[in-house]
Amino acid sequence: MSNKAGWIEYNFDGLVGPTHNYAGLAFGNVASLTNAGSISSPKQAALQGLAKMRVLMDLGIPQAVLPPQLRPNLELLRNLGFSGSAEKILQQAFKLQPRLLAACYSAASMWAANAATVSPSCDTADHKLHITPANLLYNLHRAQESEFNYKLFNKIFADPKHFVVHKPLLGTRDLSDEGAANHSYICKDYGQSGLELFVFGRQGLDDNALQPILFPARQTKLASSSIAMQHQLNEMHTLMLQQNPAAIDAGVFHNDVVFVANKNVLFFHATAFLQTQELKARLDNLFGQEYFLIEVNSNEIAINEAVSTYVFNSQLVSLPTSNEMVLILPKECEHSGVVNSYLKNLITKNTPIKQLHFVECRESMRNGGGPACLRLRVILDAAEQQAMHQGIILTEQLYNSLVAWVNKHYREILKPEDLLDPHLANEVQYALEELTQLLKLGNIYAFQA
Ligand code: SUG
């Protein structure tokens, strides 16, 4: 047992960037495909994200902000061989392949659950917090995120006495990694060594295991196992489970679309895993009877309803002053009769989940990102909280400054053809320059070098 103290969970939310748009780039993600080409509202998206962060802050749950990445990513296009002025490069990219232009404008880094896998220091052999930024290599528009994330996490978690930031895994399909969307830390209480659950869709290298037919399995077991090793996790406290291929084919491109856990409470759809019995056996072994398994079967909520409402992509969070937990859910759950009545009943049951908060995150939902996608959970002790960069911690004052910043810089709407507007790139740079000052991050973007 370590002598560390003052453990809490921080939620790091990705601040939605000024180029949030619907380009249909994420094959296997039903919402992204359905809304391809529609008009987005970057301003509303960012304000909705900030309002969600505020709900947590007001509940007394620590909240931090991750800045958006620089888009358009001209560096990416230059690496591909495009040359000339920014305007020319963007036009050439569009001419070659319109989706390439959309990819280099993608604001997908907002979904911070995919930014990295994080193991708290109570679970690691060297008692340091370990972070591996995800390579996200399955999709070009997401793969470009990993380099910046590596840099950013090094800046936020800079103190080597407390933190280890690993490089993203090598970018090859056998090591495809999508971060914390496929990873959970289950424990009796924060700071206690628990179970690190990794969920994969395919093996990597030997691909003869059961696989989805329609949609891709993004995470490999090889990637998850490598992360578990480099995070120095205890094998007895680590479990690898395979996602049910049928769930992937129903639109569960990340496991967090059908699974969420907090401390010793697990809330998930019965179709999530191929080996649910193995999960139960390991929980029995590690926690005895002291855990809550809320497994929802298809008669209660059909898998398609779970995917369209994102009921399991909720944030399950602990209240600071009691043992109760709160579910932060997308508004879509309130509007679904089936899901809403399931939830109303759930909070009367003998589990710690006692409150529901429905939040508006429609702009993100239309690209397949619910409340849980928008945040990266980081469990920290008191010394680690002090050691991380403080400028990104959400306070009343920072919240107000960020709302004013969004209102000043973000467009109300963005149409697909607006990505060719030469003014957009300048607007973004101007906004991000100001943001680095608000978050006291120093120079982090390419144009600031
Ligand atoms: O990778 N959507 C993201 C959504 C990520 C959700 N994250 C979690 N489940 N944790 C994705 O599929 C859509 C972008 C577009 O089509 O423009 C997109 O990338």
Residues whose N, C-alpha, C, O or C-beta is under 5 A from the ligand:
A	BS01	SUG	N21 Y22 A23 G24 L25 A26 N29 S32 A108 W111 A113 N114 A181 H254 D256 N367 G368 G369 C373
